[in-house]
């Protein structure tokens, strides 16, 4: 009841319908009403709906189902459905903790998930995060159930038919299906597939002397990979037949076929961006809005000559607020010079700073607190919310990290298959470091793993104090 109340609080007081929400809704409505997976274009009466591949079909399919039941554009029905999905996520995370740690950890994990305001906040936002987190937790739980049937999980005496029985295959098939849903929602959902494949490969190497175990593990990996990737076949075929190009996922920058991708500008941004504030204040402004040079951090300019060049190209852009190939090339030249002068900063320091910002900043990006929360320019209430959310997020992440540092995974009461969680967290963090838009919501998919790790720490600590 507390979990439901928390999510309804965000639903009534902080519902979020963003520009991305309208894009997804437009795709869903056209798909539902006209049978065309595309976006509506103004100024083209003869061709109002243009087929598109800028977004994967998972979330538009979900919205189309809701709109079919409750009416097109009914965002309230979408949010309420997502609240129910998020409540189910809490139960799945608890079940994962039960399999991986203990019954006590399962209860603690349920509380940590149920009362997590970051999960609850996005349940009231018309975005992919709630469904992505649900299927991530489901994939991890199914993988844990399957791993529990392997010799590595402690079952020494297998039946004559071997570990790869029907239930075992079904569990790995369910894991692959959940990952497929993750990928159809967001392209980066494939990181979970890579993490599970990497863990199974390490498991096979550990058991390399036992050919039977290696064969079982390899078959498990094949099942997961085939089912996870098979879901992309219809989408890829559709893109090839309708749009006449090979696109198994979605474009890197969600751009249309003939749309200019500002690669030079994006690369320039990556030479200095390290925090979400710059995403809102500068990155999202291009094209269409002015760039305020005063908002640039000091690390964006290295010397007076570079300052003059940077301000000149920004001034030229601000005149039209349109990114032309010539302007993009000039931003690209700035980026090339900065990378040549400071390669370590570009390839190592800034990616680490972006990852740290995504993990540690207050998760208030769709809430009222100012994006520059550390300047305390808001009223007292908003500043307290920002600091409180920041401390709470830090508590979740620190507890998970402490569980690993203290070696909980190596003790009998610790978490099993911790390598799978660590692999997922590291791979996803490494990928996020390559992005030029460090948005904190991109780490929310990791929260099922974070919660289970944190629950293992609390459960083991409590267990040591029991009589």
C-alpha positions as CSV (number, residue, x, y, z in Angstrom):
1,X,0.0,0.0,0.0
2,X,2.9,2.4,0.7
3,X,4.4,1.5,-2.7
4,X,1.1,2.3,-4.4
5,X,0.6,5.5,-2.4
6,X,4.1,6.7,-3.3
7,X,3.5,6.2,-7.0
8,X,0.1,7.8,-6.9
9,X,1.7,10.8,-5.2
10,X,3.9,11.3,-8.3
11,X,1.0,10.6,-10.6
12,X,-1.1,13.3,-9.1
13,X,1.5,15.9,-8.3
14,X,4.4,15.4,-10.8
15,X,3.1,13.7,-14.0
16,X,5.6,14.0,-16.8
17,X,4.8,14.2,-20.5
18,X,7.9,15.2,-22.4
19,X,8.7,15.8,-26.1
20,X,9.8,12.2,-26.4
21,X,6.4,11.2,-24.9
22,X,4.7,13.0,-27.8
23,X,6.9,11.3,-30.4
24,X,6.1,7.9,-29.0
25,X,2.4,8.7,-28.8
26,X,2.4,9.9,-32.4
27,X,4.0,6.7,-33.6
28,X,1.5,4.7,-31.6
29,X,-1.5,6.6,-32.8
30,X,-0.5,6.4,-36.5
31,X,0.2,2.7,-36.1
32,X,-3.1,2.0,-34.4
33,X,-5.4,4.2,-36.5
34,X,-3.7,4.0,-39.9
35,X,-1.6,0.9,-39.8
36,X,1.6,2.9,-40.5
37,X,4.5,3.0,-38.2
38,X,5.5,6.6,-38.8
39,X,5.3,10.2,-37.7
40,X,2.8,12.9,-38.8
41,X,4.4,15.7,-40.8
42,X,3.0,19.2,-41.3
43,X,3.0,20.9,-44.7
44,X,2.6,17.6,-46.6
45,X,-1.1,17.1,-47.2
46,X,-0.5,14.4,-49.8
47,X,1.7,12.4,-47.4
48,X,0.8,13.2,-43.8
49,X,2.3,10.1,-42.2
50,X,5.9,9.3,-43.1
51,X,7.2,5.8,-42.1
52,X,10.1,6.1,-39.6
53,X,12.6,4.1,-37.7
54,X,13.8,6.7,-35.3
55,X,12.4,4.8,-32.3
56,X,12.2,1.1,-31.7
57,X,8.6,-0.3,-31.8
58,X,8.5,-1.6,-28.2
59,X,7.1,1.4,-26.4
60,X,4.9,2.6,-29.2
61,X,3.3,-0.9,-29.2
62,X,2.7,-0.6,-25.5
63,X,1.1,2.8,-26.0
64,X,-1.0,1.6,-28.9
65,X,-2.5,-1.1,-26.7
66,X,-3.3,1.4,-24.0
67,X,-4.8,3.8,-26.5
68,X,-6.9,1.0,-28.1
69,X,-8.4,0.2,-24.7
70,X,-8.7,3.7,-23.2
71,X,-8.6,6.1,-26.1
72,X,-5.8,7.8,-28.2
73,X,-3.7,10.2,-26.2
74,X,-4.9,8.9,-22.8
75,X,-1.6,9.5,-20.9
76,X,-3.2,9.1,-17.6
77,X,-4.1,5.5,-18.5
78,X,-0.5,5.0,-19.6
79,X,0.8,6.2,-16.2
80,X,-1.6,4.2,-14.2
81,X,-0.7,1.0,-16.1
82,X,3.0,1.8,-15.6
83,X,2.4,2.1,-11.9
84,X,1.0,-1.5,-11.9
85,X,4.0,-2.6,-13.9
86,X,6.4,-0.9,-11.4
87,X,4.7,-2.6,-8.5
88,X,5.3,-5.9,-10.3
89,X,8.9,-4.9,-10.7
90,X,9.2,-4.6,-6.9
91,X,8.0,-8.2,-6.5
92,X,10.4,-9.5,-9.2
93,X,13.4,-7.7,-7.6
94,X,12.4,-9.3,-4.3
95,X,12.2,-12.7,-6.0
96,X,15.7,-12.2,-7.6
97,X,17.1,-11.3,-4.1
98,X,15.5,-14.5,-2.7
99,X,17.2,-16.6,-5.3
100,X,20.5,-14.8,-5.1
101,X,20.8,-14.1,-1.4
102,X,18.1,-15.2,1.1
103,X,14.5,-14.8,2.2
104,X,15.6,-12.0,4.5
105,X,17.2,-10.1,1.6
106,X,14.1,-10.6,-0.4
107,X,12.0,-8.7,2.1
108,X,14.6,-6.0,2.4
109,X,14.9,-5.7,-1.4
110,X,11.1,-5.4,-1.7
111,X,11.1,-2.5,0.7
112,X,14.0,-0.8,-1.0
113,X,12.3,-1.1,-4.4
114,X,8.8,-0.3,-3.2
115,X,9.8,2.9,-1.4
116,X,12.4,4.0,-4.1
117,X,11.2,7.4,-5.2
118,X,13.4,7.2,-8.4
119,X,11.5,4.2,-9.7
120,X,8.1,5.7,-8.6
121,X,8.9,9.0,-10.2
122,X,9.4,7.5,-13.7
123,X,6.3,5.3,-13.3
124,X,4.4,8.6,-13.7
125,X,6.3,9.6,-16.8
126,X,5.4,8.6,-20.3
127,X,8.8,7.3,-21.1
128,X,10.4,3.9,-21.6
129,X,12.2,3.6,-18.2
130,X,9.5,1.8,-16.2
131,X,9.0,-1.0,-18.8
132,X,12.8,-1.2,-19.4
133,X,13.4,-1.7,-15.7
134,X,10.7,-4.3,-15.4
135,X,12.1,-6.4,-18.2
136,X,15.6,-6.0,-16.9
137,X,14.6,-7.3,-13.5
138,X,12.6,-10.1,-15.1
139,X,15.6,-11.2,-17.2
140,X,17.9,-11.2,-14.2
141,X,15.4,-13.2,-12.2
142,X,14.9,-15.8,-14.9
143,X,18.7,-16.0,-15.3
144,X,19.1,-16.6,-11.6
145,X,16.5,-19.3,-11.6
146,X,18.3,-21.0,-14.6
147,X,21.7,-20.7,-13.0
148,X,20.3,-22.2,-9.8
149,X,19.9,-25.4,-11.8
150,X,23.5,-25.6,-12.9
151,X,26.3,-27.4,-11.1
152,X,27.8,-24.0,-10.3
153,X,24.8,-23.3,-8.2
154,X,25.4,-26.1,-5.9
155,X,23.6,-29.1,-7.5
156,X,26.2,-31.8,-7.6
157,X,24.2,-34.8,-8.5
158,X,22.4,-34.3,-11.8
159,X,19.8,-36.7,-13.2
160,X,20.8,-38.9,-16.1
161,X,19.1,-36.5,-18.4
162,X,21.6,-33.8,-17.4
163,X,21.1,-30.3,-16.2
164,X,19.6,-29.1,-19.4
165,X,16.1,-30.3,-18.8
166,X,12.9,-28.8,-20.1
167,X,12.5,-26.3,-17.2
168,X,16.1,-25.3,-17.6
169,X,15.6,-24.5,-21.3
170,X,12.4,-22.7,-20.6
171,X,14.1,-20.4,-18.0
172,X,16.8,-19.5,-20.4
173,X,14.2,-18.9,-23.1
174,X,12.3,-16.7,-20.8
175,X,15.6,-14.8,-20.1
176,X,16.1,-14.3,-23.8
177,X,12.5,-13.1,-24.3
178,X,12.8,-10.6,-21.5
179,X,16.0,-9.3,-23.0
180,X,14.3,-9.1,-26.4
181,X,11.7,-6.8,-24.8
182,X,14.5,-4.7,-23.4
183,X,16.0,-4.3,-26.8
184,X,12.7,-3.5,-28.5
185,X,12.2,-0.7,-25.9
186,X,15.7,0.8,-26.1
187,X,18.7,-0.1,-28.2
188,X,20.9,-0.1,-25.1
189,X,18.9,-3.0,-23.8
190,X,21.3,-5.2,-25.6
191,X,23.9,-4.5,-22.9
192,X,22.2,-6.9,-20.6
193,X,22.5,-9.6,-23.4
194,X,26.2,-8.9,-23.6
195,X,26.5,-9.1,-19.8
196,X,24.8,-12.5,-19.6
197,X,26.7,-13.8,-22.6
198,X,30.0,-12.7,-21.0
199,X,29.1,-14.3,-17.7
200,X,28.2,-17.6,-19.3
201,X,31.4,-17.5,-21.3
202,X,33.4,-17.0,-18.0
203,X,31.4,-19.9,-16.5
204,X,32.2,-22.2,-19.4
205,X,35.9,-21.3,-19.1
206,X,35.8,-22.1,-15.3
207,X,34.3,-25.5,-16.1
208,X,36.3,-26.2,-19.2
209,X,37.6,-29.5,-17.9
210,X,34.0,-30.8,-17.7
211,X,32.8,-31.1,-21.3
212,X,29.2,-31.8,-20.2
213,X,28.9,-28.6,-18.2
214,X,30.6,-26.6,-20.9
215,X,28.1,-28.0,-23.4
216,X,25.1,-27.1,-21.2
217,X,26.4,-23.6,-20.7
218,X,27.0,-23.0,-24.4
219,X,23.5,-24.3,-25.2
220,X,22.1,-21.9,-22.6
221,X,24.0,-19.0,-24.2
222,X,22.8,-20.0,-27.7
223,X,19.2,-20.1,-26.5
224,X,19.4,-16.6,-24.9
225,X,21.2,-15.0,-27.8
226,X,18.9,-16.5,-30.5
227,X,15.7,-15.6,-28.8
228,X,16.9,-12.1,-27.8
229,X,18.0,-11.2,-31.3
230,X,15.2,-13.0,-33.2
231,X,12.8,-10.4,-32.1
232,X,14.7,-7.8,-34.2
233,X,14.2,-9.8,-37.4
234,X,10.7,-8.4,-38.3
235,X,11.8,-4.9,-37.5
236,X,14.9,-5.2,-39.6
237,X,12.9,-6.7,-42.5
238,X,10.3,-3.9,-42.3
239,X,13.0,-1.2,-42.3
240,X,14.7,-2.8,-45.4
241,X,11.4,-3.1,-47.3
242,X,9.8,0.2,-46.3
243,X,12.8,2.5,-45.8
244,X,15.2,0.7,-48.1
245,X,18.2,0.5,-45.7
246,X,19.6,-2.0,-43.2
247,X,18.7,-0.9,-39.7
248,X,18.3,-3.6,-37.0
249,X,18.0,-1.2,-34.1
250,X,17.4,2.6,-34.4
251,X,19.7,5.4,-35.6
252,X,22.3,6.4,-33.0
253,X,20.9,10.0,-32.8
254,X,17.3,9.1,-33.6
255,X,17.5,10.9,-36.8
256,X,15.5,10.4,-40.0
257,X,17.1,9.2,-43.2
258,X,17.7,12.6,-44.8
259,X,18.2,14.5,-41.6
260,X,21.6,16.1,-40.9
261,X,23.4,14.6,-37.9
262,X,25.5,17.2,-36.2
263,X,28.5,14.9,-35.7
264,X,31.0,17.7,-35.5
265,X,28.9,19.6,-32.8
266,X,28.3,16.4,-30.9
267,X,32.0,15.6,-30.9
268,X,32.8,19.1,-29.7
269,X,30.3,18.7,-26.9
270,X,32.0,15.5,-25.8
271,X,35.3,17.4,-25.4
272,X,34.0,19.2,-22.4
273,X,30.6,18.0,-21.2
274,X,30.5,16.2,-17.9
275,X,27.2,17.0,-16.2
276,X,23.5,16.9,-16.9
277,X,23.1,20.7,-16.4
278,X,25.0,21.3,-19.7
279,X,22.7,18.8,-21.4
280,X,19.6,21.0,-20.7
281,X,21.3,24.3,-21.1
282,X,23.4,23.7,-24.2
283,X,23.1,20.3,-25.9
284,X,19.4,20.1,-26.2
285,X,19.2,23.7,-27.5
286,X,20.8,22.7,-30.9
287,X,19.2,23.1,-33.3
288,X,16.4,25.5,-32.6
289,X,17.6,27.6,-29.7
290,X,20.5,29.8,-28.9
291,X,23.7,28.7,-27.2
292,X,24.5,30.9,-24.2
293,X,28.4,31.1,-24.1
294,X,28.1,32.1,-20.4
295,X,26.8,28.6,-19.7
296,X,29.9,26.9,-21.0
297,X,32.1,25.5,-18.2
298,X,35.7,26.7,-18.0
299,X,37.0,23.3,-19.3
300,X,35.3,24.1,-22.7
301,X,38.0,26.6,-23.6
302,X,41.7,26.0,-23.1
303,X,43.4,29.2,-24.3
304,X,42.5,32.7,-25.6
305,X,42.9,31.6,-29.3
306,X,40.5,28.8,-28.8
307,X,38.1,31.1,-26.9
308,X,37.9,33.4,-29.9
309,X,37.3,30.5,-32.3
310,X,34.6,29.0,-30.0
311,X,32.7,32.3,-29.5
312,X,32.9,33.1,-33.2
313,X,31.3,29.8,-34.3
314,X,28.7,30.0,-31.5
315,X,27.8,33.6,-32.6
316,X,27.4,32.5,-36.2
317,X,25.1,29.6,-35.1
318,X,23.0,31.9,-32.9
319,X,22.2,34.1,-35.9
320,X,20.1,31.4,-37.5
321,X,19.8,28.8,-34.7
322,X,20.1,26.2,-37.5
323,X,23.0,23.7,-37.7
324,X,24.3,23.8,-41.3
325,X,27.0,21.5,-42.6
326,X,29.5,24.4,-42.6
327,X,28.9,25.2,-39.0
328,X,29.0,21.6,-38.0
329,X,32.3,21.3,-39.7
330,X,33.7,24.2,-37.8
331,X,32.6,22.6,-34.5
332,X,34.2,19.4,-35.7
333,X,37.5,21.3,-36.3
334,X,37.3,22.7,-32.8
335,X,36.8,19.2,-31.4
336,X,39.7,17.7,-33.4
337,X,42.1,20.4,-32.1
338,X,40.9,19.9,-28.5
339,X,41.2,16.1,-28.7
340,X,44.7,16.3,-30.3
341,X,45.8,18.6,-27.4
342,X,44.2,16.6,-24.6
343,X,43.6,13.0,-25.6
344,X,43.6,11.6,-22.0
345,X,40.9,14.1,-21.0
346,X,38.7,13.2,-23.9
347,X,39.1,9.4,-23.9
348,X,39.3,8.8,-20.1
349,X,38.7,11.7,-17.7
350,X,35.5,13.1,-19.2
351,X,33.9,9.7,-19.7
352,X,34.5,8.9,-16.1
353,X,33.1,12.2,-15.0
354,X,30.0,11.7,-17.1
355,X,29.4,8.2,-15.6
356,X,29.9,9.6,-12.1
357,X,27.4,12.4,-12.8
358,X,24.8,9.9,-14.1
359,X,25.3,7.7,-11.0
360,X,25.6,10.3,-8.2
361,X,23.6,13.5,-9.0
362,X,20.1,13.9,-7.5
363,X,17.5,12.2,-9.7
364,X,15.3,15.3,-10.0
365,X,15.6,15.8,-13.8
366,X,11.8,15.6,-14.2
367,X,11.0,17.3,-10.9
368,X,10.8,21.0,-10.1
369,X,14.3,21.5,-8.5
370,X,16.7,23.5,-10.6
371,X,19.2,21.7,-12.7
372,X,22.0,23.6,-11.0
373,X,20.9,22.3,-7.6
374,X,24.3,22.9,-6.0
375,X,24.0,26.7,-6.4
376,X,20.9,26.6,-4.1
377,X,19.0,29.2,-6.2
378,X,15.7,27.5,-5.6
379,X,13.4,28.1,-2.7
380,X,14.3,26.2,0.5
381,X,11.8,23.4,-0.3
382,X,13.2,22.6,-3.7
383,X,16.7,22.7,-2.4
384,X,15.9,20.3,0.4
385,X,14.3,18.0,-2.2
386,X,17.4,18.1,-4.4
387,X,19.8,17.4,-1.5
388,X,17.5,14.7,-0.1
389,X,17.2,12.9,-3.4
390,X,21.0,13.2,-3.8
391,X,21.7,11.7,-0.4
392,X,19.1,8.9,-0.9
393,X,20.6,8.0,-4.3
394,X,24.1,8.0,-2.7
395,X,22.9,5.6,0.0
396,X,21.6,3.1,-2.5
397,X,24.7,3.2,-4.6
398,X,27.1,3.2,-1.6
399,X,25.3,0.2,0.0
400,X,25.7,-1.7,-3.2
401,X,29.3,-0.8,-3.6
402,X,30.0,-1.6,0.0
403,X,28.4,-5.1,-0.4
404,X,31.0,-5.8,-3.1
405,X,34.0,-4.2,-1.4
406,X,33.3,-6.2,1.8
407,X,33.4,-9.4,-0.2
408,X,29.7,-10.3,0.5
409,X,29.7,-12.4,-2.7
410,X,32.5,-14.6,-1.4
411,X,30.8,-15.6,1.8
412,X,28.1,-18.3,2.2
413,X,25.5,-15.7,3.2
414,X,26.5,-13.4,0.4
415,X,25.0,-12.9,-3.1
416,X,25.4,-15.6,-5.6
417,X,26.3,-14.9,-9.2
418,X,27.6,-11.5,-8.2
419,X,29.7,-11.6,-11.3
420,X,26.7,-11.3,-13.5
421,X,25.6,-8.1,-11.7
422,X,29.0,-6.7,-11.8
423,X,29.4,-7.4,-15.5
424,X,26.1,-5.7,-16.2
425,X,26.9,-2.6,-14.1
426,X,30.4,-2.2,-15.6
427,X,29.3,-2.8,-19.2
428,X,26.4,-0.4,-18.9
429,X,28.6,2.3,-17.2
430,X,31.3,1.9,-19.9
431,X,28.7,2.4,-22.6
432,X,27.1,5.4,-20.9
433,X,30.6,7.1,-20.7
434,X,30.6,7.2,-24.5
435,X,27.5,9.4,-24.7
436,X,27.5,13.2,-25.0
437,X,24.3,13.5,-23.0
438,X,24.8,12.3,-19.4
439,X,21.2,11.9,-18.3
440,X,20.8,10.2,-14.8
441,X,17.8,8.2,-16.1
442,X,20.1,6.0,-18.1
443,X,21.4,4.4,-15.0
444,X,17.9,3.5,-13.6
445,X,18.0,0.2,-15.5
446,X,20.8,-0.8,-13.2
447,X,18.7,-0.3,-10.1
448,X,17.4,-3.9,-9.8
449,X,21.0,-5.0,-9.5
450,X,21.8,-2.1,-7.1
451,X,18.8,-2.9,-4.9
452,X,19.7,-6.6,-4.7
453,X,23.3,-5.8,-3.8
454,X,22.2,-3.3,-1.2
455,X,19.7,-5.8,0.3
456,X,22.5,-8.4,0.6
457,X,24.5,-5.9,2.7
458,X,21.6,-5.1,5.0
459,X,20.5,-8.7,5.3
460,X,23.9,-10.0,6.2
461,X,24.4,-7.2,8.7
462,X,21.0,-7.9,10.3
463,X,21.7,-11.6,10.4
464,X,24.9,-11.1,12.4
465,X,22.9,-9.3,15.1
466,X,20.2,-12.0,15.4
467,X,20.5,-14.4,18.3
